[in-house]
Structures are given as structure tokens and as C-alpha cells.
């Protein structure tokens, strides 16, 4: 069965690089008109890649940690595509760097919490009026396996920010379900082919982790994007408030 998102407008925060770029490409390949939000990186290049593959996309630069910019972003997307957002993927986020708690600064704490959790809360808020007006929508928030186990060294605040995404998403799912809006979470484990683990995880640690994964490999951006597609589509119409673990069996609940 082919997932068909024709006529849908999808907004992906942090959609110009890493996992977000693959999500943007996959959504466009299934027929969605994709709004690629970015702050750093090259949004225009991401759009060009999608257009060359036959998809439709536009880039929108906005700081996802600032509610007013998110409000403007959603209005710009609506003006560009002529309708409100049907699918939101809150992908903006990152560890920034590993910082032991004994060395934690308020600045680092705020940065990590804002980019991972605050951005999710207010991106969801920004699209709700349009989704409520349409009596439907799909929101997919991105978390991490770290939300369950506290993460690796120096990642406890990052892990806490992703755990906050879990709880927030469940509460939001209950709140907006009467409007036909579904809210789910994708929680990746060790995913290769992006800058995240190249930057934050030593090669020996990655190798050791792969040895503990039942499927015996790192995940790929496509593995994550495929789950996002499922949650964005009508195939998951009876699924909300769920956390989908994408980790090859490293964590089983």
C-alpha cells in the first residue's frame, strides 16, 4: 500500500538537514506540499533537491525557539500554500554539546530546553487553530531513546528535554482528540548517516552500542522517516498519544 499525502500541507521544523531533511523528502515523495523550516543550514538546497525529485516544497527561515517567529512561520506557510497545515513534524532540536551536571550553566540549560522542548510546545500551538478549523490534523513530535535512560555522559538535560516532549505530547493528544487531531511521538535510538552521532558520540561507543542492538546495525534516516510517514497518514487514524521507538530493539517496552 502506497502512502498518499496528496493535497496535504506538511511543516517540518529543522527540516533542511539530518533526519529532518529525510522526513521532508519522504513527505514530498508521498505527495505532500512540504514547508521546510530552518534556522541554520541551507533551506533552498533542500527545496531544490525535492523539486528535482518531482516534489513540491518551500523554505522558511525562522527561529523555532521563539513563539512569535513560529506564529509568523505558520502564517507564511498558509499564505504560500493557500491553506492551513495538515501535518506538523516538530524535529528542531539537538544536544548542543555534552556538559556534566557539575559544570552546567544556566545558559546551556536554557539553550537545550528551548531548542528541544519549548520549540515543540509553541510549534504545536501555532498550528492548532488551522487544524481545529479543518477538524483534523497529525502532529509528530521527535524525542529520543535518551528520554527513557537519561542518555550518555553529559546528556542528562537533553534527555530531560526529550522526556518532557513525551509527557507534553500525551497531554496534548488528549486535549485535541475531540477536534480530530492526532499527536504521536517518534523516539529514535542510534541513527547513523547524520551529524548527530558523528559530533556527540565516540566511534568506540557507537560500536559498543551496535553490539547491543538485536538487529545488529545503526538505524538510517529512512527508518525514522518511514515511521513519520505512517503517523502522518490515514494508516494511523486510530493511533494517538503513542511513543514509537525506532531503535532496532535496543529498548523494548
C-alpha positions in Angstrom: 0.0 0.0 0.0 1.4 3.4 -1.0 1.0 6.3 1.4 -0.7 9.1 -0.4 -0.5 12.6 1.2 -1.6 14.4 -1.9 -3.3 17.7 -1.0 -1.8 17.8 2.4 0.5 20.6 3.7 3.3 19.4 5.9 5.5 21.6 8.1 8.8 20.2 9.3 10.8 22.2 11.8 14.5 21.7 11.4 13.7 20.2 8.0 16.7 21.2 6.0 19.3 18.8 7.4 19.8 15.5 9.2 16.7 13.5 10.0 14.5 16.5 9.1 15.8 16.6 5.6 14.9 12.9 5.0 11.5 13.5 6.6 10.9 16.4 4.2 12.0 14.4 1.2 9.8 11.4 2.2 6.7 13.5 2.8 7.2 15.2 -0.5 7.7 11.9 -2.3 4.3 10.8 -1.0 2.6 13.9 -2.4 2.6 16.4 0.4 3.4 20.1 -0.1 6.3 20.5 2.3 7.2 23.6 4.3 10.8 23.3 5.3 11.6 25.4 8.4 15.3 26.0 9.1 17.5 28.4 11.1 20.9 27.3 10.1 21.9 25.3 7.0 20.6 25.6 3.5 16.8 25.5 3.2 16.9 26.5 -0.5 19.2 23.5 -1.3 16.7 21.1 0.4 13.9 22.6 -1.6 15.8 22.2 -4.8 16.5 18.5 -4.0 12.8 17.9 -3.5 11.8 19.8 -6.7 14.3 17.8 -8.8 12.7 14.6 -7.5 9.3 15.9 -8.6 8.0 17.1 -5.2 6.7 20.5 -4.0 8.4 22.4 -1.2 9.3 25.9 0.0 11.8 27.0 2.6 11.0 29.2 5.6 13.7 30.6 7.9 12.6 31.1 11.5 13.9 30.5 15.0 11.8 27.7 16.3 12.6 28.6 19.9 10.7 31.9 19.6 6.9 31.7 19.7 6.3 34.9 17.7 8.5 33.6 14.9 6.6 30.3 14.9 3.4 32.2 14.6 4.8 34.2 11.6 6.2 31.0 10.1 2.8 29.3 10.1 1.1 32.4 8.6 3.8 32.4 5.9 3.2 28.7 5.2 -0.5 29.3 4.9 -0.1 32.2 2.5 2.4 30.3 0.4 0.4 27.1 0.0 -3.1 28.6 0.3 -4.3 26.6 3.3 -3.5 25.7 6.8 -1.0 23.0 8.0 -2.3 19.4 8.0 0.9 17.7 9.2 3.4 19.1 11.7 6.7 17.4 12.4 8.5 19.0 15.3 12.0 18.0 14.5 14.0 21.1 15.6 16.4 20.1 18.4 19.8 18.9 19.4 22.1 18.1 22.2 24.3 21.1 21.5 27.2 19.5 23.4 27.8 17.2 26.3 28.0 19.0 29.6 28.3 17.2 33.0 25.9 18.5 35.6 28.7 19.7 37.8 29.6 22.1 35.0 26.1 23.0 33.9 25.4 26.7 33.2 22.0 28.3 33.1 22.8 29.4 29.5 23.4 25.8 28.4 20.3 24.6 30.3 18.1 27.2 28.6 19.5 26.5 25.2 18.9 22.8 25.3 15.4 23.1 26.9 14.4 25.8 24.4 15.5 24.1 21.2 14.1 20.7 22.2 11.0 21.3 24.3 9.9 25.0 24.0 10.1 24.8 20.2 7.8 21.7 20.3 5.3 23.3 22.6 4.9 26.5 20.6 5.1 25.0 17.2 2.1 22.8 18.2 0.3 25.8 19.5 0.9 27.7 16.3 -0.7 25.1 14.0 -3.7 24.3 16.3 -6.1 27.0 15.1 -5.8 25.8 11.5 -6.1 22.1 12.4 -9.1 22.8 14.6 -10.7 24.7 11.8 -10.2 21.7 9.5 -11.4 19.3 12.2 -8.3 17.2 11.8 -4.5 17.0 11.6 -1.5 15.0 12.5 1.3 16.1 14.8 4.5 14.1 15.1 6.9 15.2 17.8 10.5 14.0 17.9 12.0 12.6 21.1 14.9 10.2 21.8 15.8 6.9 23.5 17.7 9.1 25.9 14.3 10.2 27.4 14.0 6.7 28.9 17.5 6.1 30.2 18.9 9.5 30.9 21.3 9.5 27.9 25.0 9.2 27.8 27.6 11.2 29.8 26.8 14.9 29.9 23.4 14.5 28.3 21.0 14.5 31.2 19.4 17.8 30.4 19.0 16.8 26.8 17.4 13.6 28.0 15.1 15.5 30.3 14.0 17.8 27.5 13.0 14.8 25.4 11.2 13.2 28.3 9.3 16.5 28.6 8.3 16.0 24.9 6.9 12.6 25.8 4.6 13.9 28.6 3.6 17.0 26.8 2.6 15.1 23.7 0.4 12.7 25.7 -1.4 15.6 27.4 -1.8 17.4 24.1 -3.2 14.3 22.4 -6.0 14.1 25.0 -6.7 17.8 24.7 -7.1 17.9 20.9 -8.5 14.5 20.2 -12.1 15.9 20.1 -11.0 18.1 17.2 -9.8 15.1 15.2 -6.2 15.9 15.7 -3.7 13.1 16.5 -0.5 13.6 18.4 2.3 11.0 18.4 6.0 10.8 19.2 8.9 9.2 17.3 11.7 8.2 19.6 14.9 7.3 17.7 17.8 5.4 19.1 21.2 5.1 17.4 20.6 6.6 13.9 23.6 6.9 11.6 24.2 8.9 8.4 23.6 12.3 10.2 25.9 14.7 12.0 24.4 14.0 15.5 26.4 10.9 16.5 29.4 12.0 14.4 29.5 15.0 16.6 28.5 13.7 20.0 29.4 10.0 20.2 32.8 8.5 20.1 33.4 5.7 17.5 34.1 3.1 20.2 30.8 4.0 22.0 28.9 3.7 18.8 30.4 0.3 18.0 29.6 -0.9 21.5 26.0 0.2 21.2 25.6 -1.6 17.9 26.7 -4.7 19.6 23.8 -4.4 22.0 21.2 -3.8 19.2 19.2 -7.0 18.4 19.0 -6.0 14.7 22.8 -5.5 14.8 23.0 -2.2 12.9 22.6 1.5 13.3 19.3 2.9 12.1 19.1 5.1 9.0 17.3 8.4 8.4 14.9 6.5 6.2 14.0 4.2 9.1 12.9 7.2 11.1 11.1 9.0 8.2 9.1 5.8 7.3 7.6 5.9 10.8 6.9 9.6 10.5 5.1 8.9 7.2 2.9 6.2 8.9 2.0 8.6 11.7 1.2 11.4 9.3 -1.1 9.3 7.2 -4.5 7.8 7.5 -2.9 4.4 8.2 -2.6 5.6 11.8 -6.0 7.1 12.2 -6.7 5.2 15.4 -3.4 6.0 17.0 -2.7 9.0 19.3 -0.7 9.7 22.4 1.7 6.9 21.4 5.5 6.9 21.5 7.0 4.8 18.7 10.5 3.5 19.5 12.8 3.3 16.4 15.9 1.6 17.8 16.3 -1.8 16.3 15.3 -3.4 19.6 17.8 -1.7 21.8 14.9 -0.6 24.1 11.8 -2.8 24.3 8.9 -1.6 26.4 
